[in-house]
């Protein structure tokens, strides 16, 4: 893994396990293999796990309503579009390896293009070996936005081309693009567009998230 400064992405209510404090000094691929074993041994847990570029395991508690509903609706709409266009759409249970900074992250929803899937085919039992082309993260309740922004920046640094950070509390969406240094802020949009990256994909964010009870 690189030694460059890495953003802190752990939510406020997450349990953070510093593996170096436990005497585990593995890095890179070796550390990711240990993380994979940890997840397999805890596969029945209700907690969700991520591995940060700094070698910390983030253990996140299950979502309260309507967080799970928001995740499900978003991933479902993306998957329906992907069935016609191609590529691979995933929900909040898919692990992606960050190829530049290191770490293994789990977006709330994501999509990988057919071309990049062909170049980097997933191996059963391993994290998907590339950062998604498109990622979605959703703020739950009054979570601190700073870790979510840091996570979006991490996706972009690892090759994501487009990302949406959806904030239901304030009815805002931050649009991250690879060619822009700062995200675009949308105030109370009714719909979101997938740009040229996801032709024809329109997500009714007001219907599926902002206005859902």
N, C-alpha and C positions, 0 to 999 in steps of 0.2 A: 504494500500500500504506500501511497505517497505521503510525504511529510508536510505538505502544504496545509495551511490553516483550513479547517473544515467547519462548516456551520453546525450548530447544535440543533437537533431536530426532535428531541424527545418532548412529547406533550407534558403538561404540568402534572397530570394524574398518572403518568406512567411510572413503572418501576424500572430503574436503570441499573444494570449489573455491569460494573467495570471489571472485565475479565483479568486485567493486569493486576488489580488489587487481590485477585484470587490466585495469582502466580501463574496465570496462563499467558505466555509470551508469544504465542503463535501469531503470525501475520499472513496477509495475502490469502492464497488458495488454501493453505493449511488451516487458517482461522475459519474460513468459510465452510470447510468440511466439518470442523468441530461444531460450528453453529448449526449445520444441517443435522448432525447427530443429536444435538440438544433439542431441536424442533421435533425430530422423530420420536424421541423419548417422551416428549410432552405433547404428543399429537392429540391427546384427549382433553387437554386443558382448554378452558374457555378463554384464556389469554391469547393475544396475538403477538408475534415476535418480529423484531427487525434487528439487523446488525448495522451499526453505524460505521462510517469510515474510520472512526477512532477506536474501533474494537470494543464497543459497548453493546450489550444486548438490551434493547428496549422491550419491555413487557407491557402491553397495553390492555386494560380491562375491557370487557364486553361493552357494547354501546347500549345506552338507554334509548327509548323512543324519543324522537323519530329518526335518530341517527342511522339505525339499521335500514329503515325504510328508504331514506335518502340514498344510501349506498346502493341498495337493490334496484331502485328505479333508474339510477344513473347507469349502472352497469348493464341493465336490461336493454335500455335504449341504444347504448353503444353496441351491444352484441347483435341486436336486430339489424342495425346498419351494416355491421361487419359481415353478416351472413351473405349479403348481396354483393358487397364490394370486395371482400377477401381480407386476408390478414388474420390476426388473432386478437380478439377482445377478451379481457379478463376483468374479474371483480376483485374484491378485497381479500382474496385468499391466495393470490399468485405472487410468488417471490421473484424479484428481478435483481440480478447482480449488476452493480454499478462498475463498469469496466475501467473507468479512469481513476476515480477516487477510492475504489474499494467499498465494501458494504453491500448489504442485501436489504432492499426496501420492498414495501408492499403498498402500492397505490390503491386508492379507493376504487378506481377504474382506470384501465389503460388499454392501449392498442399498439400493435406492432405490424408494420407493413409486410405484405407478402415477400417483397424483395429482401428485406432484412431477415425475415424468418428463414428464407432459403440459404442466406449466407451464414446464419448462426442458428442452426436448428436446435431446439430444446432437447435436452437429454432427460428421459424419465427419471424422476427421483432427485434431480438437481434443480437449483434455481434457473429461471430463464436467463441465458447468458449475456443478455444485452439490456440496456435501458430502453424503455418503450419510446416509440416516436411521439406518442400522445399520452398525457397523464392527467388525471383528475384527482384532486384532494378536496375534501369537504370539511368545513369547520363544524364541530359538534358543540352545541350549547354555547357557553361563554369561554371556550378554550382560548388560550393565548394564541394570537395570530403569528407571533414571531417565529416559533418553530415550524409552522406550516410554510411561511415564506422561505425560511431556510431550506426546507425540504424541496420546495419547488426550484430554488436556485441550484440545488444539488442535482436534480433531474436534468436541468438544462446543461450543467457542467459535464454531465455524463452522456450527452447526445440527444436528449429529448428536443423535439422541434416545436412543440406546442403544449401548453399546459393551462388548465383552469383551476384556480383556487376559488371555491365557492363558499361564500360567507352568508348563510341563511339569517344569522342574527341581525345583520345590517342590510340584507338584500343587496349585497355587492358581489361582483365577480372580478377577480384579478386575472388578466390574460397574460401568460408568459409566452414569449416567442424567442427562438434561439438567436435571432438577429437583433434583439432589442436589449438594452442594458437595464431598463426598468419595465415593470409590468404595466399594462393598460388597465385602468380602473373603469368598470361599468357600474353605474348606479341603477339598481332595480331593473335590470333587463328582463324582458319577457322571454326572449330566446337567445341562444348562443349558436354561433356558426363554427363549423370545423375548418374554416378557411380552405385553402387549396389542398391542404394535407389530407382532409377527410371530405372529399367532394360529396355534396348533397346531405351531409350530416348536420341536422339542426336539432338542438336539444331545448325543449320547452322548460327552462329552468324555473319559471314562475309556477307553471302547472305542477311539475313533479317535485319541486323542493320548496320554494318560497311560500306558496299558498297551500301546501299540504298541512292538514291538522296534526 
